[in-house]
């Protein structure tokens, strides 16, 4: 069993796409107080690939990125990408995607990102300096992007943390429960934490113009980019 904190709960409290004028919530320090990596990225793109043995093409969304360590010491990079739609659906990246999908993405970007590596291979120490920058991609399979907007969240770029008490914590209830996922697996979920750990996270907002039927084929329009605690 794997242990995780239900992402929707955090999304509802601090991470959901929202009007920047509504509420404040926990904010990062005005200046970096911990190590921080530089993150350059391409806006989300769509690719259709028909895998061997399948009778139809599948749709994937992906973000190509470069991460650089400007600090004096190496830092461990363990990225966490999520897409959150305006109706608060949370989409995690899928590390179990066929290598053929990555190869198709690498072929598409071989001129501009010739050192692109698979998502699992970018995890690890990032040495200091531009010469040791790492290039990789976050990939989502079959996600529904037909609403007006969504946000991409990237964690693992900063060491800044905040700890916040859980206002709904009940000391009479267990901290964890074993729940069934839609695919029938059992997962141990933290449902009653005493406090939340918030991480400095990059939020990138996007709009999808046009009608709902046309939005899966349009290019997302980038909006605000900012740091949040999530």
C-alpha positions as CSV (number, residue, x, y, z in Angstrom):
1,X,0.0,0.0,0.0
2,X,1.1,3.5,-0.6
3,X,0.7,6.5,1.7
4,X,-0.6,9.8,0.4
5,X,-2.6,12.8,1.5
6,X,-5.8,13.2,-0.5
7,X,-4.9,16.1,-3.0
8,X,-8.5,17.3,-3.3
9,X,-8.5,18.4,0.3
10,X,-5.5,20.5,-0.1
11,X,-6.8,21.8,-3.4
12,X,-10.0,23.0,-1.7
13,X,-8.1,24.8,1.0
14,X,-5.1,26.3,-0.8
15,X,-4.4,25.1,-4.3
16,X,-7.5,25.5,-6.4
17,X,-7.5,27.9,-9.4
18,X,-9.1,31.1,-8.1
19,X,-9.4,34.8,-8.5
20,X,-6.1,36.3,-7.2
21,X,-8.1,39.1,-5.5
22,X,-10.2,36.7,-3.4
23,X,-8.6,35.8,-0.1
24,X,-4.9,35.6,0.8
25,X,-4.1,32.3,2.5
26,X,-0.6,31.2,3.3
27,X,2.0,33.0,1.2
28,X,5.7,32.3,0.4
29,X,8.3,34.5,1.9
30,X,8.8,37.7,-0.2
31,X,12.4,36.6,-0.7
32,X,13.8,33.0,-0.9
33,X,14.5,31.6,2.5
34,X,15.6,28.1,1.3
35,X,17.2,26.6,-1.7
36,X,15.4,27.2,-5.0
37,X,15.8,25.8,-8.5
38,X,15.2,27.7,-11.7
39,X,12.4,26.3,-13.9
40,X,11.9,27.0,-17.6
41,X,9.0,25.3,-19.4
42,X,7.0,25.1,-22.6
43,X,3.2,25.5,-22.3
44,X,1.1,22.3,-22.2
45,X,0.9,20.6,-25.6
46,X,-1.3,17.8,-26.9
47,X,-0.1,14.7,-28.8
48,X,-2.0,11.7,-30.1
49,X,-0.3,8.3,-30.3
50,X,-1.6,4.9,-31.3
51,X,0.3,2.3,-29.4
52,X,1.0,-1.2,-30.7
53,X,-2.0,-3.5,-30.1
54,X,-4.4,-0.7,-29.8
55,X,-7.2,0.0,-32.3
56,X,-7.3,3.8,-31.6
57,X,-5.0,6.7,-30.8
58,X,-4.8,8.0,-27.2
59,X,-4.5,11.7,-26.3
60,X,-1.7,12.8,-24.0
61,X,-0.9,16.3,-22.6
62,X,2.7,17.1,-21.7
63,X,4.9,19.9,-20.4
64,X,8.6,20.0,-21.5
65,X,10.9,21.7,-19.0
66,X,14.4,22.5,-18.0
67,X,15.5,22.8,-14.3
68,X,18.8,24.5,-13.3
69,X,20.4,24.8,-9.8
70,X,21.8,28.3,-9.3
71,X,22.9,27.6,-5.7
72,X,26.3,26.7,-4.5
73,X,25.4,23.1,-3.5
74,X,23.7,20.3,-5.3
75,X,20.0,19.7,-4.5
76,X,17.9,16.6,-4.8
77,X,15.1,17.1,-7.4
78,X,11.9,15.2,-7.0
79,X,9.3,17.0,-9.1
80,X,5.5,16.7,-8.5
81,X,3.2,17.9,-11.3
82,X,-0.5,18.3,-11.1
83,X,-3.2,19.8,-13.4
84,X,-6.2,21.2,-11.5
85,X,-9.2,22.2,-13.6
86,X,-11.6,24.9,-12.6
87,X,-14.1,22.3,-11.2
88,X,-11.3,21.1,-8.8
89,X,-10.5,17.9,-10.6
90,X,-6.9,17.0,-9.8
91,X,-4.9,15.1,-12.5
92,X,-1.6,13.5,-11.5
93,X,1.1,12.7,-14.0
94,X,1.4,9.0,-15.0
95,X,4.8,7.4,-14.6
96,X,3.4,4.2,-16.1
97,X,3.0,5.6,-19.6
98,X,4.6,3.7,-22.5
99,X,8.1,4.6,-23.4
100,X,6.9,5.1,-26.9
101,X,5.0,8.2,-25.8
102,X,8.2,9.7,-24.4
103,X,10.1,8.8,-27.6
104,X,7.4,10.6,-29.7
105,X,7.7,13.7,-27.5
106,X,11.5,13.6,-27.6
107,X,11.4,13.3,-31.4
108,X,9.1,16.4,-31.6
109,X,11.5,18.5,-29.5
110,X,14.9,17.1,-30.5
111,X,16.1,20.4,-31.9
112,X,15.4,22.6,-28.9
113,X,15.7,20.0,-26.1
114,X,18.3,17.5,-27.3
115,X,19.1,16.3,-23.7
116,X,15.5,15.4,-22.8
117,X,15.3,12.4,-20.5
118,X,12.4,10.3,-19.2
119,X,10.5,11.6,-16.2
120,X,11.9,8.9,-13.8
121,X,15.5,9.6,-14.9
122,X,15.4,13.3,-14.0
123,X,14.9,12.5,-10.3
124,X,18.1,12.9,-8.3
125,X,20.8,15.4,-7.5
126,X,21.0,18.5,-9.7
127,X,24.5,19.9,-9.5
128,X,25.2,23.6,-9.4
129,X,25.5,25.6,-12.6
130,X,24.0,25.9,-16.0
131,X,26.2,23.1,-17.4
132,X,24.3,20.6,-15.2
133,X,20.8,21.7,-16.1
134,X,18.3,18.8,-16.6
135,X,15.6,18.5,-19.3
136,X,12.6,16.3,-19.0
137,X,8.8,16.2,-19.5
138,X,5.6,15.7,-17.4
139,X,3.0,13.6,-19.1
140,X,-0.8,13.2,-18.5
141,X,-2.9,10.6,-20.2
142,X,-6.5,11.2,-21.4
143,X,-7.4,14.2,-19.2
144,X,-10.5,16.3,-19.9
145,X,-9.5,19.9,-20.6
146,X,-12.8,21.2,-21.9
147,X,-13.6,23.8,-19.2
148,X,-12.6,27.5,-19.4
149,X,-9.4,27.2,-17.4
150,X,-6.9,25.1,-15.5
151,X,-3.7,25.4,-13.5
152,X,-0.4,23.5,-13.6
153,X,1.3,23.1,-10.2
154,X,5.0,22.2,-9.9
155,X,6.4,21.2,-6.5
156,X,10.0,20.2,-5.7
157,X,11.5,23.4,-6.9
158,X,12.1,25.0,-3.4
159,X,13.0,23.9,0.1
160,X,10.6,26.4,1.7
161,X,7.9,24.8,3.9
162,X,5.1,26.0,6.2
163,X,3.2,23.9,8.7
164,X,-0.4,24.7,9.3
165,X,-2.8,23.2,11.9
166,X,-5.7,21.3,10.5
167,X,-8.9,23.1,11.7
168,X,-10.9,19.9,11.1
169,X,-8.6,17.6,13.0
170,X,-10.4,15.2,15.3
171,X,-8.2,13.6,18.0
172,X,-10.8,10.8,18.4
173,X,-10.4,9.6,14.9
174,X,-7.5,7.7,13.3
175,X,-5.1,9.6,11.2
176,X,-5.2,7.1,8.2
177,X,-7.8,5.0,6.5
178,X,-7.5,2.2,3.9
179,X,-9.6,3.2,0.9
180,X,-10.3,1.5,-2.5
181,X,-9.3,3.3,-5.7
182,X,-11.5,3.2,-8.8
183,X,-9.3,0.5,-10.2
184,X,-9.8,-1.7,-7.2
185,X,-6.5,-1.2,-5.4
186,X,-6.2,-0.5,-1.7
187,X,-4.4,2.7,-0.6
188,X,-3.7,4.0,2.8
189,X,-4.9,7.6,2.9
190,X,-4.2,10.3,5.4
191,X,-7.8,11.5,6.1
192,X,-7.3,13.2,9.5
193,X,-3.9,14.9,9.7
194,X,-3.1,17.0,12.8
195,X,-1.4,19.5,10.5
196,X,-0.7,20.2,6.9
197,X,2.8,20.6,5.3
198,X,2.7,23.3,2.7
199,X,5.4,23.5,0.1
200,X,6.4,26.5,-2.0
201,X,4.9,25.5,-5.4
202,X,4.9,27.1,-8.8
203,X,1.4,27.9,-10.1
204,X,0.9,28.4,-13.8
205,X,-2.6,29.4,-14.9
206,X,-4.1,28.8,-18.3
207,X,-7.2,29.7,-20.2
208,X,-8.8,27.7,-23.0
209,X,-10.6,29.8,-25.5
210,X,-13.5,28.8,-27.7
211,X,-16.4,26.4,-27.2
212,X,-16.1,23.3,-25.0
213,X,-16.1,21.0,-28.1
214,X,-13.2,22.9,-29.6
215,X,-11.1,23.3,-26.4
216,X,-9.3,19.9,-26.5
217,X,-7.7,21.0,-29.8
218,X,-6.7,24.6,-29.0
219,X,-3.5,25.8,-27.5
220,X,-3.8,26.9,-23.9
221,X,-3.2,30.6,-23.3
222,X,-0.8,31.3,-20.4
223,X,-2.1,33.6,-17.6
224,X,-0.5,34.4,-14.3
225,X,2.6,32.6,-13.1
226,X,3.3,32.8,-9.3
227,X,4.6,31.0,-6.3
228,X,2.0,29.7,-3.8
229,X,2.1,27.6,-0.6
230,X,0.3,24.3,-1.3
